[in-house]
Amino acid sequence: MDKCPKCGTTFEEILENGFVGCEKCYEMPSVKKAVDKMFNNKKHKIN
């Protein structure tokens, strides 16, 4: 089970409610993979 080391939110919880628990959640492998898939591996940058 993928679980955030900072807030303890699981990937399953994110799928259920649609919200991440904190900024570290985005570092979980399953979240990274899902975000990459949603955005077709495009990189986001600040202009």
For each residue, the residues with C-beta under 8 A, 3 or more apart:
1: 10 11 12
2: 10 11 28 29 30 31
3: 8 9 10 11 28
4: 7 8 9 10 20 21 22 24 25 27 28
5: 24
6: 21 22 23 24 25
7: 4 21 22 24 25
8: 3 4 21
9: 3 4 13 14 20 21 22 25
10: 1 2 3 4 13 14
11: 1 2 3 14 15 28 30 31
12: 1 15 16
13: 9 10 16 17 21
14: 9 10 11 17 18 19 20 21 25 31
15: 11 12 18
16: 12 13
17: 13 14
18: 14 15
19: 14
20: 4 9 14 23 25 26 31
21: 4 6 7 8 9 13 14 25
22: 4 6 7 9 25
23: 6 20 26
24: 4 5 6 7 27 28
25: 4 6 7 9 14 20 21 22 28 31
26: 20 23 31 32 35
27: 4 24 31 32
28: 2 3 4 11 24 25 31 32
29: 2 32 33
30: 2 11 33 34
31: 2 11 14 20 25 26 27 28 34 35
32: 26 27 28 29 35 36
33: 29 30 36 37
34: 30 31 37 38
35: 26 31 32 38 39
36: 32 33 39 40 41
37: 33 34 40
38: 34 35
39: 35 36 42 44
40: 36 37
41: 36
42: 39
43:
44: 39
45:
46:
47:
